Amino acid sequence: MVLKLYGHPLSTCTRRVAVVLHEKNVPFEFHSIDLAKGEHKSAEFLEKQPFGQVPYIDDDGFILYESRAIAYYVAKKWATQGTPLIPTELQAEALFQQASSIELMNFNDYAEKAVAEMIFKPMYGIPSDKAVFDKLIATLTTKLGVYDKILSKQKYLAGNEITLADLYHLPYGYMLPKAGSNVIDTKPNVKR
């Protein structure tokens, strides 16, 4: 049975999972959930994803939600195909876990809120607050300064091999310019 990914094509979390599936060369069926129609709040959907959010996967009856958990599962289950994304040596894996925490606490928290302020709020008819956006970007700029220092010594956040932690950045890294910030381009090693 082919893995099924249930999500929305514009969802950053759905994109996070899709990029890992592609990187691992895992065939999958994409099932688009219409958020505007509230399909993610239907009783049928809530049986699979009780928070009513996208994405979730169905891997031959195994249901899993939360994009980072799904990405980790995919990388572990298909460890021998595609790009290795989780180190197996203890210290390298610890550095990967560290990099994953860095992404969640020092990048995603600010980038997600900044993108929501300028892109998602207007999509729902809510006015964006440029002052809130500017404050988030200022904090993110400081955080990315530390990233730049780390990346001046190594190719990727956990070392010289790409990991899931690097891929976790892609959805919001892609969306920041669309939200009106070139913060990534201001840090040469981050931009690289």
Kinemage of the C-alpha trace (Angstrom):
@kinemage 1
@onewidth
@group {chain A} dominant
@subgroup {mainchain}
@vectorlist {calphas} color= white
{ca met a 1} P 0.000 0.000 0.000
{ca val a 2} L 1.271 3.480 -0.888
{ca leu a 3} L 1.635 5.984 1.930
{ca lys a 4} L -1.115 8.614 1.926
{ca leu a 5} L -0.465 12.232 2.883
{ca tyr a 6} L -3.519 14.251 3.890
{ca gly a 7} L -2.903 17.985 3.849
{ca his a 8} L -3.276 21.233 2.007
{ca pro a 9} L -0.837 22.257 -0.756
{ca leu a 10} L -0.263 25.701 0.800
{ca ser a 11} L 0.205 24.386 4.332
{ca thr a 12} L 3.770 24.847 5.554
{ca cys a 13} L 3.518 21.694 7.664
{ca thr a 14} L 2.246 19.682 4.697
{ca arg a 15} L 5.148 21.018 2.641
{ca arg a 16} L 7.597 20.017 5.398
{ca val a 17} L 6.417 16.406 5.107
{ca ala a 18} L 6.289 16.429 1.305
{ca val a 19} L 9.888 17.622 0.972
{ca val a 20} L 11.078 14.795 3.241
{ca leu a 21} L 9.057 12.235 1.270
{ca his a 22} L 10.667 13.501 -1.924
{ca glu a 23} L 14.151 13.561 -0.396
{ca lys a 24} L 13.716 9.946 0.738
{ca asn a 25} L 12.218 8.888 -2.641
{ca val a 26} L 9.085 7.590 -0.938
{ca pro a 27} L 6.103 7.259 -3.295
{ca phe a 28} L 2.920 8.691 -1.822
{ca glu a 29} L -0.622 9.672 -2.669
{ca phe a 30} L -1.550 13.247 -1.816
{ca his a 31} L -5.083 13.841 -0.559
{ca ser a 32} L -5.931 17.524 -0.531
{ca ile a 33} L -7.966 18.716 2.430
{ca asp a 34} L -10.073 21.788 1.682
{ca leu a 35} L -9.447 24.037 4.674
{ca ala a 36} L -11.794 26.736 3.369
{ca lys a 37} L -14.658 24.232 3.453
{ca gly a 38} L -13.655 23.083 6.940
{ca glu a 39} L -12.853 19.499 5.912
{ca his a 40} L -10.167 19.436 8.621
{ca lys a 41} L -12.890 19.927 11.255
{ca ser a 42} L -15.163 17.115 10.034
{ca ala a 43} L -15.820 14.179 12.356
{ca glu a 44} L -14.091 11.826 9.905
{ca phe a 45} L -10.943 13.970 9.811
{ca leu a 46} L -10.900 14.505 13.592
{ca glu a 47} L -10.843 10.723 14.073
{ca lys a 48} L -7.413 10.735 12.394
{ca gln a 49} L -6.103 14.136 13.554
{ca pro a 50} L -7.890 15.155 16.761
{ca phe a 51} L -6.553 18.733 16.662
{ca gly a 52} L -8.148 19.338 13.259
{ca gln a 53} L -4.878 20.386 11.617
{ca val a 54} L -2.948 19.244 8.572
{ca pro a 55} L -1.108 17.090 7.748
{ca tyr a 56} L -1.432 13.494 8.787
{ca ile a 57} L -0.303 10.306 7.085
{ca asp a 58} L -1.820 6.889 6.686
{ca asp a 59} L 0.910 4.295 6.196
{ca asp a 60} L -1.024 1.076 5.633
{ca gly a 61} L -3.322 1.837 8.562
{ca phe a 62} L -0.721 3.515 10.774
{ca ile a 63} L -1.948 7.069 11.352
{ca leu a 64} L 0.520 9.747 12.395
{ca tyr a 65} L 0.171 13.511 12.666
{ca glu a 66} L 2.482 16.443 13.469
{ca ser a 67} L 4.852 17.271 10.623
{ca arg a 68} L 8.144 16.801 12.460
{ca ala a 69} L 7.033 13.439 13.867
{ca ile a 70} L 5.971 12.348 10.384
{ca ala a 71} L 9.266 13.527 8.885
{ca tyr a 72} L 11.228 11.617 11.530
{ca tyr a 73} L 9.148 8.478 10.959
{ca val a 74} L 9.677 8.661 7.195
{ca ala a 75} L 13.424 9.224 7.576
{ca lys a 76} L 13.736 6.258 9.968
{ca lys a 77} L 11.459 3.858 8.079
{ca trp a 78} L 13.130 4.525 4.726
{ca ala a 79} L 16.602 5.104 6.174
{ca thr a 80} L 18.372 3.170 3.416
{ca gln a 81} L 16.828 4.990 0.463
{ca gly a 82} L 17.241 8.539 -0.698
{ca thr a 83} L 19.277 11.015 1.303
{ca pro a 84} L 20.210 9.913 4.834
{ca leu a 85} L 18.569 12.553 7.055
{ca ile a 86} L 19.153 11.201 10.561
{ca pro a 87} L 22.709 10.414 11.683
{ca thr a 88} L 23.244 7.016 13.277
{ca glu a 89} L 26.445 7.722 15.231
{ca leu a 90} L 25.620 8.861 18.803
{ca gln a 91} L 27.340 12.258 18.820
{ca ala a 92} L 26.192 13.113 15.293
{ca glu a 93} L 22.623 12.182 16.271
{ca ala a 94} L 22.897 14.370 19.372
{ca leu a 95} L 23.995 17.279 17.166
{ca phe a 96} L 21.009 16.572 14.902
{ca gln a 97} L 18.673 16.687 17.931
{ca gln a 98} L 20.317 19.944 18.992
{ca ala a 99} L 19.826 21.409 15.513
{ca ser a 100} L 16.179 20.313 15.524
{ca ser a 101} L 15.645 22.137 18.819
{ca ile a 102} L 17.394 25.212 17.436
{ca glu a 103} L 15.033 25.248 14.452
{ca leu a 104} L 11.928 24.909 16.596
{ca met a 105} L 12.855 27.445 19.268
{ca asn a 106} L 15.023 29.974 17.434
{ca phe a 107} L 13.648 29.991 13.901
{ca asn a 108} L 10.176 28.501 13.555
{ca asp a 109} L 8.678 30.376 16.498
{ca tyr a 110} L 9.522 33.765 14.961
{ca ala a 111} L 9.288 32.952 11.250
{ca glu a 112} L 5.901 31.262 11.645
{ca lys a 113} L 4.419 34.213 13.535
{ca ala a 114} L 5.901 36.730 11.076
{ca val a 115} L 4.462 34.850 8.092
{ca ala a 116} L 1.120 34.504 9.863
{ca glu a 117} L 1.053 38.245 10.525
{ca met a 118} L 1.587 39.288 6.918
{ca ile a 119} L 0.177 36.369 4.890
{ca phe a 120} L -2.227 34.202 6.867
{ca lys a 121} L -4.092 36.926 8.763
{ca pro a 122} L -4.981 38.827 5.563
{ca met a 123} L -6.120 35.544 3.972
{ca tyr a 124} L -8.744 35.352 6.717
{ca gly a 125} L -9.696 39.023 6.507
{ca ile a 126} L -7.757 39.965 9.635
{ca pro a 127} L -5.593 43.064 9.350
{ca ser a 128} L -1.873 42.478 9.783
{ca asp a 129} L 0.153 44.479 12.284
{ca lys a 130} L 3.402 45.697 10.713
{ca ala a 131} L 4.842 46.612 14.140
{ca val a 132} L 4.384 43.017 15.344
{ca phe a 133} L 5.946 41.725 12.113
{ca asp a 134} L 8.906 44.112 12.433
{ca lys a 135} L 9.525 43.044 16.042
{ca leu a 136} L 9.461 39.357 15.078
{ca ile a 137} L 11.849 39.969 12.172
{ca ala a 138} L 14.200 41.956 14.435
{ca thr a 139} L 14.364 39.029 16.847
{ca leu a 140} L 14.769 36.572 13.977
{ca thr a 141} L 17.602 38.701 12.575
{ca thr a 142} L 19.448 38.360 15.901
{ca lys a 143} L 18.820 34.610 16.002
{ca leu a 144} L 20.031 34.203 12.422
{ca gly a 145} L 23.207 36.034 13.391
{ca val a 146} L 23.965 33.056 15.644
{ca tyr a 147} L 23.030 30.698 12.805
{ca asp a 148} L 25.469 32.552 10.575
{ca lys a 149} L 28.266 32.024 13.092
{ca ile a 150} L 27.459 28.290 13.380
{ca leu a 151} L 27.258 27.935 9.602
{ca ser a 152} L 30.598 29.692 9.136
{ca lys a 153} L 32.205 26.567 10.625
{ca gln a 154} L 30.145 23.836 8.979
{ca lys a 155} L 27.987 23.238 5.934
{ca tyr a 156} L 24.694 22.503 7.730
{ca leu a 157} L 23.183 23.179 11.135
{ca ala a 158} L 24.147 19.787 12.612
{ca gly a 159} L 27.486 19.416 10.826
{ca asn a 160} L 28.599 18.782 7.262
{ca glu a 161} L 25.734 16.484 6.249
{ca ile a 162} L 22.161 17.599 5.617
{ca thr a 163} L 19.608 16.405 8.182
{ca leu a 164} L 15.910 16.753 8.843
{ca ala a 165} L 16.753 19.808 10.959
{ca asp a 166} L 17.846 21.669 7.823
{ca leu a 167} L 14.765 20.606 5.882
{ca tyr a 168} L 12.490 21.727 8.731
{ca his a 169} L 13.453 25.336 7.881
{ca leu a 170} L 12.328 25.211 4.255
{ca pro a 171} L 8.588 25.983 4.453
{ca tyr a 172} L 8.920 29.196 6.467
{ca gly a 173} L 12.268 30.096 4.914
{ca tyr a 174} L 10.468 30.038 1.564
{ca met a 175} L 7.571 32.115 2.904
{ca leu a 176} L 9.572 34.899 4.611
{ca pro a 177} L 10.285 36.830 1.365
{ca lys a 178} L 6.607 36.526 0.424
{ca ala a 179} L 5.792 38.065 3.819
{ca gly a 180} L 8.125 40.972 3.057
{ca ser a 181} L 11.418 40.032 4.701
{ca asn a 182} L 14.794 39.309 3.151
{ca val a 183} L 16.298 38.452 6.554
{ca ile a 184} L 17.798 35.190 5.265
{ca asp a 185} L 19.657 37.023 2.494
{ca thr a 186} L 21.296 39.349 5.049
{ca lys a 187} L 23.313 36.486 6.575
{ca pro a 188} L 25.775 35.064 4.007
{ca asn a 189} L 26.176 31.613 5.572
{ca val a 190} L 22.450 31.258 6.179
{ca lys a 191} L 21.742 32.319 2.598
{ca arg a 192} L 24.227 29.699 1.368
